[in-house]
Amino acid sequence: MADWHSQLPPSSLLVLAAISFCAAVVWTFTGKARTRSGWVHGTQDPIVFWLVVATYYLGSLLFVGLYFYENP
């Protein structure tokens, strides 16, 4: 049985990284981030806001790292 990542094109990890990074940048500049329970505003709940934004930044780094790991 093939691995799940062998069925995806190699560039899909870079696409996911770009989407995650763009979302984090937009949310940083707008001051609100999308969560599972709705929108979080940076002025109302700054800790949760920055945790969500940092998660998306780190996620984009993870996707880039996986891309370079799988495609040396």
C-alpha positions as a Markdown table, in Angstrom:
| # | Residue | x | y | z |
|---|---|---|---|---|
| 1 | Met | 0.0 | 0.0 | 0.0 |
| 2 | Ala | 1.4 | 3.4 | -1.0 |
| 3 | Asp | 1.9 | 6.2 | 1.5 |
| 4 | Trp | -0.6 | 9.1 | 1.4 |
| 5 | His | 2.1 | 11.6 | 0.5 |
| 6 | Ser | 3.4 | 9.6 | -2.5 |
| 7 | Gln | 0.0 | 10.1 | -4.2 |
| 8 | Leu | 0.2 | 13.9 | -4.0 |
| 9 | Pro | 2.2 | 15.9 | -6.5 |
| 10 | Pro | 5.4 | 17.3 | -4.9 |
| 11 | Ser | 4.4 | 20.9 | -5.4 |
| 12 | Ser | 1.3 | 20.4 | -3.2 |
| 13 | Leu | 3.3 | 20.9 | -0.1 |
| 14 | Leu | 4.6 | 24.2 | -1.4 |
| 15 | Val | 1.0 | 25.3 | -2.3 |
| 16 | Leu | -0.1 | 24.5 | 1.3 |
| 17 | Ala | 2.8 | 26.4 | 2.6 |
| 18 | Ala | 2.0 | 29.5 | 0.5 |
| 19 | Ile | -1.7 | 29.4 | 1.5 |
| 20 | Ser | -0.8 | 29.1 | 5.2 |
| 21 | Phe | 1.8 | 31.9 | 5.0 |
| 22 | Cys | -0.6 | 34.2 | 3.1 |
| 23 | Ala | -3.4 | 33.6 | 5.6 |
| 24 | Ala | -1.0 | 34.4 | 8.5 |
| 25 | Val | 0.2 | 37.6 | 6.8 |
| 26 | Val | -3.3 | 38.8 | 6.0 |
| 27 | Trp | -4.5 | 38.0 | 9.5 |
| 28 | Thr | -1.6 | 39.8 | 11.0 |
| 29 | Phe | -2.4 | 43.0 | 9.1 |
| 30 | Thr | -6.1 | 42.8 | 9.6 |
| 31 | Gly | -6.0 | 42.0 | 13.3 |
| 32 | Lys | -8.5 | 39.2 | 13.2 |
| 33 | Ala | -8.0 | 35.5 | 12.7 |
| 34 | Arg | -10.3 | 32.6 | 11.8 |
| 35 | Thr | -10.7 | 29.8 | 14.3 |
| 36 | Arg | -13.0 | 26.8 | 14.5 |
| 37 | Ser | -15.4 | 28.8 | 16.8 |
| 38 | Gly | -15.4 | 32.0 | 14.7 |
| 39 | Trp | -13.3 | 35.1 | 14.4 |
| 40 | Val | -10.8 | 36.2 | 17.0 |
| 41 | His | -9.8 | 39.8 | 17.2 |
| 42 | Gly | -6.4 | 40.8 | 18.2 |
| 43 | Thr | -7.6 | 43.7 | 20.4 |
| 44 | Gln | -10.2 | 41.6 | 22.3 |
| 45 | Asp | -8.2 | 38.4 | 22.9 |
| 46 | Pro | -4.6 | 39.0 | 22.0 |
| 47 | Ile | -3.2 | 35.7 | 23.3 |
| 48 | Val | -5.5 | 33.5 | 21.3 |
| 49 | Phe | -5.0 | 35.7 | 18.3 |
| 50 | Trp | -1.3 | 35.4 | 18.3 |
| 51 | Leu | -1.4 | 31.7 | 19.0 |
| 52 | Val | -3.5 | 31.2 | 15.9 |
| 53 | Val | -1.3 | 33.4 | 13.7 |
| 54 | Ala | 1.9 | 31.7 | 15.0 |
| 55 | Thr | 0.4 | 28.3 | 14.3 |
| 56 | Tyr | -0.2 | 29.3 | 10.7 |
| 57 | Tyr | 3.4 | 30.7 | 10.3 |
| 58 | Leu | 4.8 | 27.5 | 11.8 |
| 59 | Gly | 2.6 | 25.4 | 9.7 |
| 60 | Ser | 4.0 | 27.0 | 6.5 |
| 61 | Leu | 7.5 | 26.3 | 7.7 |
| 62 | Leu | 6.5 | 22.7 | 8.4 |
| 63 | Phe | 5.2 | 22.3 | 4.9 |
| 64 | Val | 8.3 | 23.8 | 3.3 |
| 65 | Gly | 10.5 | 21.5 | 5.5 |
| 66 | Leu | 8.5 | 18.5 | 4.5 |
| 67 | Tyr | 8.9 | 19.5 | 0.8 |
| 68 | Phe | 12.7 | 19.7 | 1.1 |
| 69 | Tyr | 12.8 | 16.5 | 3.1 |
| 70 | Glu | 10.8 | 14.6 | 0.5 |
| 71 | Asn | 12.5 | 16.2 | -2.5 |
| 72 | Pro | 16.2 | 16.5 | -1.8 |
